[in-house]
Amino acid sequence: MSLKPYLQLTRPANLVTAVADILAGIAIAGYPFASWELGWLILATLGLYGGGIVLNDVFDAPLDAVERPERPIPSGKVPLRQAAFMGGSLLLIGVLSGFAYSAESGLISLIVALLTLVYNRFAKHSRFFGPLVMGSCRGGNLLLGISSVTPALWHWWPIALVPVVYIAAITMISQDEVHGGKRGYLFLAAAFYVTVHTVQLYVSSLEGNLFYACLFVALHALLIGLPLYKAMVTPVGPLIGKAVKAGVLSLIVMNAAWCVAFGYFGLGIFVLILLPLSMFLGKKFAVT
């Protein structure tokens, strides 16, 4: 039995971005030192994101059989029942790992797991609820990192709205990835991106770290802006797919910007170094 189709289901490149969420959340919370206990939060996000993305393909199996027959489930490389068990098991690992760190982290993990199921089963194909629920999952993932310091949750929870807006933009774009889309949605996504960058720069200025944050935000804007502009000019499926892929992988840069915005320059560089790893995995495994 080959393990590659099972790995492909988890979108390894995307998993790296989920870890970056946790590291950014830890920086926002101001966690004072590295500790092995933070490994529970890393394991939680790997389980939650991996399980969610596997179940995405489980619920999409009938549609993928028509539109993407080469994928692991419709191609028969991974039986549907095994994929469902794998996805459910990963979600359970994610929730239990969250509770292993703290009650607050466990509750956030449970909410993210439930939102993942709601997205995959009900909200995915809705123009409004799909982006909103998926964005909430990513916002919850950032909150999971912030929960490394419980009091920080009550102070910095509004920052979790930023990835909600960002992922909502990507999800909105991705809904037209197969058949092509309308420029209006692409321009709206661009407005969401600008909103995200504006908030990051505002927060970094409040924290006294505007200069270095500007560099990271500018890099992020470049990485997501060029593919989106090409998709705006010619809104066909392949170019939209590239814009989605750039948006997902560049989450790492956005998270690195959060680290720098809160004065963790070294951690920001470390998170940024995760980008080449994610891009490498993105060439080996599907991202969208």
C-alpha positions as CSV (number, residue, x, y, z in Angstrom):
1,M,0.0,0.0,0.0
2,S,1.4,3.4,-1.0
3,L,1.3,6.1,1.6
4,K,1.5,9.0,-0.9
5,P,-2.3,9.1,-1.7
6,Y,-3.0,9.3,2.0
7,L,-0.5,12.1,2.4
8,Q,-2.0,13.8,-0.6
9,L,-5.4,13.9,1.2
10,T,-3.9,16.0,4.0
11,R,-2.4,18.6,1.7
12,P,1.0,18.7,3.4
13,A,1.9,22.2,2.2
14,N,-1.2,23.5,3.8
15,L,-0.4,21.8,7.1
16,V,2.8,23.9,7.3
17,T,0.6,27.1,7.1
18,A,-1.5,25.8,10.0
19,V,1.6,25.4,12.2
20,A,2.5,29.0,11.2
21,D,-0.9,30.1,12.6
22,I,0.0,28.6,16.0
23,L,3.5,30.2,16.1
24,A,1.9,33.6,15.2
25,G,-0.7,33.1,18.0
26,I,2.1,32.4,20.5
27,A,3.8,35.6,19.5
28,I,0.6,37.6,19.8
29,A,0.0,36.1,23.3
30,G,3.6,37.0,24.3
31,Y,4.5,33.5,25.5
32,P,7.7,34.0,27.5
33,F,9.7,31.0,26.5
34,A,9.8,27.8,24.4
35,S,8.3,24.8,26.1
36,W,7.6,21.2,25.0
37,E,4.0,21.7,26.2
38,L,3.5,24.0,23.1
39,G,3.8,20.8,21.1
40,W,0.2,19.9,22.1
41,L,-1.0,23.0,20.2
42,I,1.1,22.0,17.2
43,L,-0.3,18.5,17.3
44,A,-3.8,20.0,17.7
45,T,-3.6,22.1,14.6
46,L,-2.1,19.3,12.5
47,G,-5.0,17.1,13.6
48,L,-7.7,19.7,13.0
49,Y,-6.4,21.0,9.7
50,G,-5.4,17.5,8.4
51,G,-8.7,16.0,9.4
52,G,-10.7,18.9,8.0
53,I,-9.0,18.7,4.6
54,V,-9.4,14.9,4.4
55,L,-13.1,15.2,5.2
56,N,-13.3,17.9,2.5
57,D,-12.4,15.3,-0.1
58,V,-14.7,12.7,1.5
59,F,-17.7,15.0,1.2
60,D,-16.6,16.1,-2.3
61,A,-16.1,12.5,-3.6
62,P,-19.1,12.5,-5.9
63,L,-18.2,15.9,-7.4
64,D,-14.5,15.0,-7.7
65,A,-15.5,11.9,-9.6
66,V,-16.7,14.2,-12.3
67,E,-14.4,17.2,-12.1
68,R,-11.2,15.8,-10.6
69,P,-11.1,12.0,-11.1
70,E,-7.4,11.9,-10.6
71,R,-7.7,12.6,-6.8
72,P,-7.0,9.8,-4.3
73,I,-10.7,9.0,-3.5
74,P,-12.3,9.0,-6.9
75,S,-9.3,7.3,-8.5
76,G,-9.7,4.4,-6.0
77,K,-6.2,4.9,-4.4
78,V,-7.9,5.6,-1.1
79,P,-11.2,3.9,-0.3
80,L,-13.9,6.3,0.8
81,R,-14.5,4.5,4.1
82,Q,-10.8,4.6,5.0
83,A,-10.6,8.3,4.1
84,A,-13.6,9.1,6.3
85,F,-12.1,7.1,9.3
86,M,-8.8,8.9,8.7
87,G,-10.4,12.3,8.7
88,G,-12.5,11.7,11.8
89,S,-9.5,10.3,13.7
90,L,-7.4,13.3,12.9
91,L,-10.1,15.6,14.1
92,L,-10.4,13.7,17.3
93,I,-6.6,13.8,17.8
94,G,-6.8,17.6,17.3
95,V,-9.5,18.1,19.9
96,L,-7.8,15.8,22.5
97,S,-4.5,17.5,22.0
98,G,-6.1,20.9,22.6
99,F,-7.5,19.7,25.9
100,A,-4.1,18.2,26.8
101,Y,-2.7,21.8,26.8
102,S,-5.6,23.5,28.5
103,A,-9.4,23.6,28.9
104,E,-9.5,26.8,26.8
105,S,-7.4,25.4,24.1
106,G,-9.5,22.2,24.1
107,L,-12.7,24.2,23.8
108,I,-11.3,26.2,20.8
109,S,-10.2,23.0,19.2
110,L,-13.7,21.5,19.6
111,I,-15.3,24.5,18.1
112,V,-12.9,24.5,15.1
113,A,-13.6,20.8,14.6
114,L,-17.4,21.4,14.6
115,L,-17.0,24.4,12.2
116,T,-15.0,22.1,9.9
117,L,-17.8,19.6,9.7
118,V,-20.4,22.4,9.2
119,Y,-18.3,23.8,6.3
120,N,-17.7,20.4,4.6
121,R,-21.3,19.2,5.0
122,F,-23.4,22.3,4.6
123,A,-21.7,25.6,4.0
124,K,-19.1,24.9,1.3
125,H,-21.0,25.7,-1.8
126,S,-22.7,28.8,-0.3
127,R,-21.3,32.1,-1.6
128,F,-21.8,33.7,1.8
129,F,-21.6,31.0,4.4
130,G,-18.8,29.0,2.7
131,P,-16.2,31.8,3.0
132,L,-17.5,32.9,6.4
133,V,-17.3,29.4,8.0
134,M,-13.9,28.5,6.5
135,G,-12.5,31.8,7.6
136,S,-13.8,31.2,11.1
137,C,-11.9,27.9,11.1
138,R,-8.6,29.7,10.4
139,G,-9.4,32.4,12.9
140,G,-10.0,29.7,15.5
141,N,-6.7,28.2,14.6
142,L,-4.9,31.5,15.3
143,L,-6.9,31.7,18.6
144,L,-5.6,28.3,19.4
145,G,-2.1,29.7,19.3
146,I,-3.1,32.7,21.4
147,S,-4.6,30.4,24.0
148,S,-1.0,29.5,24.9
149,V,-1.4,32.3,27.4
150,T,-5.0,32.2,28.7
151,P,-5.3,35.9,29.7
152,A,-4.1,37.0,26.2
153,L,-7.3,35.4,24.8
154,W,-9.5,38.1,26.3
155,H,-7.3,40.9,25.2
156,W,-6.3,39.9,21.7
157,W,-9.2,37.7,20.4
158,P,-10.3,40.4,17.9
159,I,-7.2,39.7,15.9
160,A,-8.7,36.3,15.0
161,L,-11.2,38.2,12.8
162,V,-8.3,39.1,10.4
163,P,-7.7,35.5,9.2
164,V,-11.5,35.2,8.9
165,V,-11.5,38.0,6.4
166,Y,-8.3,36.7,4.6
167,I,-9.5,33.1,4.3
168,A,-13.0,34.3,3.3
169,A,-11.3,36.0,0.4
170,I,-9.4,32.9,-0.7
171,T,-12.5,30.7,-0.3
172,M,-14.6,33.1,-2.3
173,I,-12.0,33.0,-5.1
174,S,-11.7,29.2,-5.0
175,Q,-15.3,28.6,-5.6
176,D,-14.7,29.5,-9.3
177,E,-11.4,27.6,-9.5
178,V,-12.7,24.8,-11.8
179,H,-14.9,26.7,-14.3
180,G,-13.6,30.2,-14.1
181,G,-15.1,33.2,-12.3
182,K,-16.4,36.7,-12.3
183,R,-14.1,39.7,-11.9
184,G,-16.4,41.2,-9.3
185,Y,-15.5,38.5,-6.7
186,L,-11.8,38.9,-7.5
187,F,-12.0,42.6,-6.8
188,L,-13.9,42.0,-3.6
189,A,-11.2,39.5,-2.5
190,A,-8.5,42.2,-3.3
191,A,-10.4,44.6,-1.0
192,F,-10.4,42.0,1.7
193,Y,-6.6,41.6,1.3
194,V,-6.1,45.3,1.6
195,T,-8.1,45.3,4.8
196,V,-6.0,42.6,6.3
197,H,-2.8,44.5,5.5
198,T,-4.2,47.7,6.9
199,V,-5.1,46.1,10.2
200,Q,-1.6,44.5,10.5
201,L,0.1,47.7,9.9
202,Y,-2.1,49.5,12.4
203,V,-1.5,46.9,15.1
204,S,2.3,46.9,14.4
205,S,2.3,50.7,14.8
206,L,0.5,50.4,18.2
207,E,3.2,47.9,19.2
208,G,6.0,50.1,18.0
209,N,7.2,47.7,15.3
210,L,5.9,49.3,12.2
211,F,9.1,49.5,10.1
212,Y,9.9,45.8,10.1
213,A,6.3,44.8,9.8
214,C,6.0,46.9,6.7
215,L,8.7,44.8,5.0
216,F,6.8,41.6,5.8
217,V,3.4,43.0,4.8
218,A,4.9,44.3,1.5
219,L,6.3,40.8,0.7
220,H,2.9,39.3,1.5
221,A,1.1,41.8,-0.7
222,L,3.5,41.1,-3.6
223,L,3.1,37.3,-3.3
224,I,-0.7,37.3,-3.3
225,G,-1.2,40.4,-5.4
226,L,0.5,39.3,-8.6
227,P,-1.4,36.1,-9.1
228,L,-4.6,37.8,-8.2
229,Y,-4.0,40.5,-10.7
230,K,-3.4,38.0,-13.5
231,A,-6.7,36.3,-12.5
232,M,-8.5,39.6,-12.6
233,V,-7.2,40.3,-16.2
234,T,-8.1,36.8,-17.3
235,P,-10.5,35.0,-14.9
236,V,-10.1,31.5,-16.1
237,G,-9.8,28.4,-13.9
238,P,-6.0,27.8,-14.0
239,L,-5.1,31.4,-13.2
240,I,-7.7,31.5,-10.4
241,G,-6.2,28.2,-9.1
242,K,-2.8,29.9,-8.9
243,A,-4.3,32.8,-7.1
244,V,-5.8,30.5,-4.5
245,K,-2.6,28.5,-4.1
246,A,-0.6,31.8,-3.6
247,G,-3.1,32.9,-1.0
248,V,-2.9,29.7,1.0
249,L,0.9,29.3,1.0
250,S,1.4,33.0,1.7
251,L,-0.5,32.6,4.9
252,I,3.0,31.8,6.3
253,V,4.2,35.3,5.4
254,M,1.1,36.9,7.0
255,N,1.8,34.9,10.2
256,A,5.5,36.0,10.0
257,A,4.2,39.6,9.9
258,W,2.2,39.0,13.0
259,C,5.3,37.8,14.8
260,V,7.3,40.9,13.8
261,A,4.4,43.2,14.6
262,F,4.5,42.0,18.2
263,G,8.3,42.3,18.4
264,Y,9.3,38.7,17.8
265,F,11.6,39.3,14.9
266,G,13.6,36.1,15.2
267,L,10.4,34.0,15.4
268,G,9.1,36.0,12.3
269,I,12.2,34.9,10.4
270,F,11.8,31.3,11.5
271,V,8.1,31.3,10.3
272,L,9.2,32.9,7.0
273,I,11.7,30.1,6.5
274,L,8.7,27.7,6.5
275,L,7.6,29.2,3.2
276,P,10.2,27.4,1.0
277,L,9.2,24.2,2.8
278,S,5.5,24.7,2.1
279,M,6.3,25.7,-1.6
280,F,8.3,22.6,-2.0
281,L,5.5,20.4,-0.7
282,G,3.1,22.4,-2.8
283,K,5.0,21.1,-5.9
284,K,4.7,17.5,-4.7
285,F,1.2,17.5,-3.4
286,A,-2.0,19.4,-4.3
287,V,-2.7,22.6,-2.4
288,T,-6.3,23.3,-3.5
